[in-house]
Amino acid sequence: MKISIVTATYNSARTLSDTLDSILRQTHHDYEVVIQDGMSTDDTLRIAREYEPRFNGRMCIYSEKDSGLYDAMNRGIAHATGEVVGILNSDDFYADDHVLEWISEAFEQGGIDCTFADLVYVRAADTTQVVRHWQGSPYTQGAFSRGWHPAHPTFYVKRELLVRYGAFDTSFAVSADFELMLRLIEKHQLRSRYLPHCLVRMREGGESNGTLHNVIRGNRNIMRAFRKNSVPVSCLYPVRRLLPKIAERIKSYLFN
């Protein structure tokens, strides 16, 4: 099964090598890497082009002006040709050499449209230091309204369903990934499977959780995502969603 890995880049020279090295180490080799660059002004494109021969024709590089991260992801998805599509951010990397193998096996077993798993947040300056562990769980009806949702960097979905139901709604700014998964899993009831593995090591300080302003804006957009998709939710949802994350972050800083 061919898996398309979409990586959006913009001035990502500092971290891109870690991302690409983690792909090259994968035991499953039926994949393609789509680098969608936003006209970087640093060494991002040079690094990508240096890696390109090592992928033996399985890497495509595009560089063009975009309207932000989710627009870049949509452009990358439009170039994808695999049966399954996932996003690997340019400052993240796979946590294990068998990640794509696990994903491929899950889809080949049949009966699912998408899959997701666990991830860990790591310190940007030292990726061996875990800040927070995102422990996933299987989806149950109405779970999004109860504060549950998958870790987006672990989310892989059949490409044909992104074509049918649409990719990222860029009007949601820092929360388009949440809206996409809400729309696909909760609204359209895609068949999902939780994989009990850690797939991704994610550097802290990303687009949606890097600042308090983005956290507040993200939660406003999440409430709008529920309204857009006609999924009922309590007005206390943002508090319910954030409290466990705050508690886990405090615990991590106290004991790490």
Residue, then its C-alpha position, 0 to 999 in steps of 0.5 A: m500500500k502506497i502512503s503519501i507523506v506530506t511535509a509543508t516547509y517554510n524556513s525549516a532548515r534547522t529541523l528538516s533533516d531529522t524529519l527526512d532521516s526518520i522517513l528514510r529509516q522506515t521499514h515500509h518502503d512503498y511511500e512517497v514524500v511530498i515537500q510543499d515549500g512556501m518559498s523558503t529564504d533559508d537552506t530548506l530547499r537546498i537540504a531537501r534537494e540534497y536528500e532527494p536522490r536518497f529517496n530513489g524517485r519517491m520524493c517530489i518538491y514543490s516551492e510556491k507562495d501559499s497562504g499559510l500552513y494549511d493552504a500548503m498542506n492542501r497543496g501537498i495533498a493535491h500532489a499526492t498519489g498514494e492510497v493513504v495520506g498523512i502529514l509529517n510536519s517539518d519540525d516533527f519526526y517518526a518515533d519508530d522505524h516501523v511507523l509506516e509498516w504499522i499504518s500499512e498493515a492496519f489499512e491492509q487488514g481492511g474495514i477502516d478509512c483512517t487511523f491514528a495513534d499516540l505521540v509525544y511532545v519533546r523539548a525543541a532544544d533536546t528531542t530526547q526530553v519528553v514534555r507530554h505524552w498524548q495517549g490516544s484511544p479508540y473513537t466512540q460515538g460523540a467522543f469529540s464533544r466529550g473532549w476527545h480527538p486524535a493527535h493530528p500528526t498521527f492521523y492517516v486517511k484514504r486519499e479518496l475520502l479527502v477528495r470526496y469530503g474536502a481537505f483542510d478548511t483554511s478559514f479555521a487558521v490554527s484549528a483546521d486539523f481539528e475541524l478536518m478530523l471532526r468532519l471526517i470522523e464525527k460528521h461523516q462517520l469514517r471507520s477508524r482504528y486506534l493503533p497503540h503505538c507512539l508514531v511521532r515525536m513532536r517538538e513543543g511550540g507548534e502553530s496551535n499551542g506555541t502561545l497563549h494567544n494561539v491557544i485561545r484563538g484555537n479554542r474559539n475556532i474549535m467551537r466554530a468547527f462544532r457549529k459548522n458541522s452541526v455537532p452539539v457541544s457544551c459551552l464548557y468544552p474548552v475548559r474540559r479540553l484544556l484542564p487535562k493538558i495543563a495538569e499533564r504539562i505541570k506533572s511533566y515539568l515537576f518530574n522531568 
